[in-house]
């Protein structure tokens, strides 16, 4: 918490979907892969191990991480369990700017793919994820409409529509035009 009693971080949901073309020592990975997502050294989450996907594993697993405001990226590390211990297949960085852009609402779900790099910096497959930043209720909902779960508003509150009404619609929310301002 900061001095005003506000939470000094947000929550990010990263769903690790799958990976493609994973190799270990220039050979296709056979099995036993998993992913570690890190927002900081003490703040990480891990998927379960995929035992069947080989070089194209699938996890479809949601990891929830605390995201301090100063965090610039989330590290994604794909590993493989081998008889000699766990080995890093490849890493990728998910920039926070990719999921928290100037004109994107904070609860927007992004589908992203990143090139994995091995320990020598060489290309080693692709990781597919989805991610969203969860906004604390205090910053979006009037206090009387907070959802008991801590995120989102109760059904009695509607977020104001953005845009300009178009035409002679009975319903203000149909026929709304939105845009992004452009400065020269």
ROTORFI-352349 format. One record per residue: z, x, y of N, C-alpha, C, CB in turn. Coordinates in pm, whole numbers, plus 32768, in hexadecimal, padded with zeros to 4 digits. Glycine has a CB too. Layout:
ZXYZXYZXYZXY/...
//
This chain:
800080547F8980008000800080008058807D807A7FA18000/7FB9802A80E67FBD807581638030804481B97F37806A81AE/80398075823480A98055828C80B07FC082B080A080A6830B/803E7F7D82B1803C7EED82D180537E9682557FB77EC88311/80687ED381E180807E85816880017E5C812080CF7E0C8189/7F8C7E9281497F0F7E7281077EF97ED180937E997E78816B/7EB47EA3802E7E947EF67FBA7E357F667FE77E547EA07F48/7E527FE27FC27E0480557FEE7D9080737F8F7E5D80D07FFA/7D6B80137F3F7CFA80267EE57CBE7F9E7EC17D2580727E65/7C4D7FA47E7E7C0B7F2D7E4A7BFE7F3F7DB47B7E7F157E8D/7BCD7ED97D737BB57EE07CE47B1E7EDE7CCE7BFB7E6A7C98/7AEF7F327C747A637F327C4F7A597F127BBB7A1F7FBB7C70/79FB7EBC7B9879DE7E9C7B0D795B7EE17AE979D47E007AF6/79617F3B7A8A78EA7F7F7A5878D67F5179C878F7801D7A62/78677F0F79AE78467EE9792577E37F5078F0780C7E56791D/78107F9D788E77B98001785077647FB677EA780D8076780C/76E47FAA7806768B7F5A77B276547FA9773C76187F247806/760C8016775875CA806076ED759E80E977207550801176B6/7567813776C5752981B776E874AB81C67695758C823076CF/7454822076C073D48233767E73B782C8766C736281F076CE/737A82EA75FB7346837175E173B083DE75EB72D783917640/742483C875B0748F842C75B274738499754C751783EA7597/748C8516757774778589752074EF85E5752873F585D47545/750B862774BA7577868974B3753D8704746E75F686517467/753B877474B474FC87EF7481746A87D6745D754988257407/7425878D74B17396876E74A473738716742B734787EE749B/73D886D973F073C2867C738073F385F373A9740986AD72FF/73B38589737973DF85017398746D84EB736673808499735A/74BC84A873B675458488739075408420732175998454740A/7594843072BA759383D3724875F3835E725A75B7841E71C8/766C8378728D76D1830E729B774A834372E876FC82D87210/77AF82ED72F7783283117330782F833773C4786B838272E2/77EB82E9741577E6830574A5784082A674F2775782FC74D8/787482D6756078C5828475BA78B782B87648795A8284758D/78E7826A76A978D8828D77367961828B77787877822C777E/797882ED77CF79EE82F0782579BD82E078B47A4283757813/79F4827E78FC79D7826A798A7A51829479D979B081D479A9/7A3D82E97A417AAD831E7A907A9583067B247AC183B47A75/7AF882C67B667AF582BA7BF77B45832C7C377B2F82317C23/7BA083677BEB7BF183DA7C157C29841A7B957C6583B07C79/7C6284937B9F7C9584D47B257CFE84827ADA7CCF85597B49/7D4C84317B227DB583E37AE07D8F83507ACE7E3583EB7B30/7D13832D7AEC7CE982A17AEA7C6682987A9D7CDA82687B7B/7C6F82787A1B7BF7827279C97C02820379617BDD82F87984/7B9281E479247B8D818478B77B2781B378517B6980F678EC/7B35818777D77ADC81B3776C7AAC813C771A7B2482197711/7A2F814476EE79FA80DD76947A2A80FA7607795D80D87699/7A16809A75B07A2C80B1752279B7810674EF7A39802974D1/79C78140747D795E8193744278F1813B7405799981F273D8/7872815D74217801811C73E077E2816B736177828113743F/77ED812972EE77DB816E726E774E81607236783D81397209/76FB8108726F767B80E77231760181047286767B8059720E/760F81117309759B81167362754E8198736275C680FB73EA/75878201732C754182817328752282B473B474C0827372D9/74A582DA73CB747F8312744D746A82A574B774008364743F/747582267491746881B574EE74E0815774DD73E3816974D7/7558818774FC75D0813574E575DB80C17547764C818A74EF/7629805E751F76427FE9757276D87FCC756F75F07F6E7542/77147FBC75E577A37FA075EC77BE7F16762877EA800C763E/777C7EF4769477917E7576DB78277E5C76F077527DFF768D/786B7EBF772778FC7EBA773779237ECB77CA793F7F2576E1/79777E6F77FA79A37E7178867A1E7EC9789679C17DE278B9/7A167F2778F67A867F7E79197AAE7F5D79A87A6180167909/7B2F7F4879BF7B607F297A447BAE7FA17A787BB97EA87A43/7B847FD27AEC7BC180497B277BF4802B7BB27B5D80BE7B2A/7C6380697BD67C9580657C5E7C3B80C27CAF7D2C808F7C66/7C0C80977D237BAD80E47D737BE981027DFC7B2780987D82/7C2B81767E0B7C60819A7E8E7BEF819D7EF67CA882237E89/7C0E817B7F737BA881737FDA7B5F81F77FF27BE58144805B/7BA082687FD97B5F82EA7FF17B0283147F7E7BC883548006/7AFF82CA7F0F7AA982EC7E9E7A1682DE7EC57AC982937E23/79C783457EA5793883467EC778DE83297E4F791283CD7F02/791083427DD578C083287D5F791983137CE5785D839B7D46/78DE82D77C7E792082C77BFC78D2831F7B9A7923822F7BCD/791A83717B5078DD83C97AED78D0837E7A697930844C7ADC/785A83867A2D7840834979AA782283BB794877C782E279B0/787383C678E1786584347882785183FA77F578E384917886/77DF841877B977C183EB773277EB845976D2772983C67720/783B8435766E786E8495760C784D8469757F790684A8761C/785584C97524783B84AF749778AA84EF744577AF84E6746C/78DF84A273E7794484D8738B78FC8520731B79A284677353/791F85A0730978E385F0729D7952862B72477887866272D7/792D866971DA799286A6718279DB871971C7795186D77101/799D8755722B79DE87C372747A23879372F47977882D7296/7A30870F73077A7186D8737D7A10868973D47AB0874773CF/7A418655744179EE8605749B7998866174F17A4685AA74F5/7916863F74FC78B78690754A787B863A75B8784886CA74EF/78678676762C78278630769C779186317684784B86737725/775485BA768576C385AE7679768385BA7702769C85277636/76BC857377637685857777EA76DE852F784C75FB853C77EC/76CC854E78CB7717850E793676B884DB79A2777E85707973/76E8847779EA769F84407A5C770584157AC4764283C87A31/76DC84117B40773283E27BAC76FD835E7BE1773C844B7C1E/775582FB7BEC7735827A7C26776A827D7CB5777182027BD2/771382907D1A774382917DA4777882077DCC76D282BC7E03/77EA82057E0E782481857E3B77C381407E9A78AD819D7E80/7775818E7EE5771481527F4176AB80FF7EF876CF81BF7F92/769581177E75763780C67E28766B803A7E0C7617810B7DA5/76EE80267E1077277FA27DF2776F7F647E6877867FAD7D7E/77787FAD7ED577BC7F7A7F4C77697F9F7FC5784E7FB47F58/76F87F5B7FD4769B7F7A803F76B97F2680BA760B7F638011/76787F49812976917F0581A976787E6F81A4763B7F418213/760F7E43815E75EA7DB6816175FD7D7080DB755C7DA8818D/764C7DAA808376667D6E800176F57D3A7FFE764E7DD47F8F/770A7CBB7FDA77937C887FD177E37CD77F6977927BF27FAE/78667CE07F7F78B97D357F2A78C47D077E9A79417D3E7F64/78B17C897E7878BB7C5E7DED78347C567DA878FF7BD67DE7/77CD7C8F7DE677457C8C7DAF773B7CE57D3376DF7CBB7E1A/76FB7CB37CCA76EA7CFE7C4E76697D4F7C5576E87C9E7BD3/76757DD27C4176037E2E7C4575E67E607BB876207EA67CA5/75667E637B92753B7E9E7B1474F87F237B3374DB7E3D7AC5/752C7F8F7AF8750380167B1E74E9806C7AA3756D80577B77/748E80CC7AB07473812E7A47747581B97A8673EA81137A01/74B382177A4074BD829F7A73749483037A09754C82BC7AA3/7453836E7A36742E83DD79DD74AB842B79B873C5843B7A21/74BF84437939752D8498790A75008529790D755A846F787A/755D8582792F75438612792F75A4865678CF7551864D79BF/757086B2787F75C786FB7822760F876C786C7574873477AA/765C87BD782376AD882578627659889178A67707886677FA/75DA889E7880758188FF78BE753288C27931752289397857/75478841794C74FE87FE79B7747B87C0798C74E2885E7A25/745B87CA790B73DF879178D873EA86FA78C373B887D47854/737886B878C77374862778B0739E8609782072E785EE78CC/73F185A07813741E857D778D743784E87783749D85CB7768/73D0849A779273DC840A778173FC83C17802744483EC771C/7414834077F1742E82E5786174A3828C783B73AF828E7884/74F9826D789D7566820E7887754C819378DD75F0824D78A7/7562811C78A3754D809C78E775D4805978FA74EC80407897/75F28031797776717FF27997765A7F7E79F776D3805979D5/76BE7F2A7A0276C47ECA7A70774A7EE37AB476B67E337A3F/77507EC77B3577CB7EE27B7F77DB7E817BF277CD7F727BB3/78587E647C1278797E127C8779007E3D7CBC78797D7A7C64/790C7E397D41798B7E547D8279CF7DCE7D9779797EA17E0B/7A4A7DC37D677A967D477D757AE87D507DF57AF37D2D7CF9/7AD07CF47E507B157CF27ED07B9D7CAF7EBE7AC07CA77F3C/7C0A7CEB7EF47C8C7CA77EEE7C857C207F347CFA7CFF7F2F/7CCC7BBD7EFF7CC97B357F347CF07B317FC77D257ADB7EE4/7D4E7B847FF07D7F7B7E807A7D0F7B8E80DF7DE67BE98090/7CA57BD480BC7C3D7BEF811D7BCD7B89811D7C057C758105/7BC87B2C80BC7B5C7ACA80BB7B877A3880C27B0C7ADD8043/7BFB7A1780917C24798B80877C90796A80EE7C57796C7FFB/7C8978F381287CFB78C581757D7478BD81187CDE783B81B8/7DEA78DB814A7E6078E880F57E7D786C80A27ED87908814A/7E5B77F880D17E79777D80877E1B776880117E70770680E4/7DAD77B780097D4B779F7F9F7D4378107F3A7CC477877FDA/7DA478697F367D9F78D87ED97DAC78A87E487E0E793C7EF8/7D5F78E77DF37D6278CA7D657DDA79147D297CDC78F37D1F/7E2978D67CD47E9E79197C9A7E7D79997C4D7EE478BB7C3E/7DFF79AB7C227DDB7A237BD67DDB7AA07C2D7D527A127B97/7DDC7A907CB27DDD7B047D097D557B257D437E107B7B7CBF/7CE87AF37D067C637B097D3B7C1B7A857D467C137B6B7CE3/7BD17A757DB27B8579FB7DC77BD8798F7E097B4F79C97D46/7B9579267E317BD478B87E777BD9783F7E1B7B8978977EFA/7C3177E37E3A7C3677697DEA7BB977177E067CB677167E09/7BA076B57DB37B2676667DBF7B2476107E3E7B17760D7D46/7B9476037E837B9675B07EFC7B5E75F97F757C2375827F19/7B44767D7F6A7B1376C97FDB7A8476F17FC47B6877447FF4/7A2E76E3802979A477108020798E777D80877941769B8035/795077E9805B7930785580B878C87821811978FF78D5806E/78D7783F819C7874781181FC77EA784881DA789C783A828A/778377F581EF76FB782081D476CD78808240769C77A781CA/767F78E382167643793F827475B47913828B764979D28241/75817924830474F67904831F74E7789B838974B278D882A2/746D786E83987449780E83FF740E779483BA73E5784B8468/743C771983DD740176A3839C736E769483C2744F762383C4/731B76688362728D76598378726575CA835A723D76BD8321/720E759283AE71DB750C8396724474A183B471AC74FF8306/722A74298381728373B8839A72C9739183197236733F83D4/730D73EF82DC735073D6825E73D0738682757370745B8217/73ED732A821B746B72E0822074DF733D82027468726A81BD/74CB739281A1753273EF8177751C747481BE7531740180DC/757D74A0820B7572751B82587551759381FF75F2753682A5/7586759581837578760A812F74F1761480EA75E3760B80C9/74A075AB80E6741A75B980AE73BB75D6812173EE7539805E/735C762A810B72FE764F8174733776B481D672D375D481BF/738E770E81A873C8777381FF737A77F481F1745E778981DE/735B78338262731678B28263737A7920828372A178B282CA/7378798A823373CD79FE825173737A77826674347A1981DD/73A77ADA82A973587B5182C273B17BC882DD72FA7B3B8336/73717C3982E373B77CB6830273867CE4838A739E7D238293/73E37CFE83E873B77D2C846C73737DB48462742D7D3284CE/730D7DC884B272C57E4784B472C87E7B854272327E378481/72F47EF8855272F77F3785D5728D7FA285D773837F7285F5/724D7FB4864C71E8801D8656721B809286A871687FE78694/
//
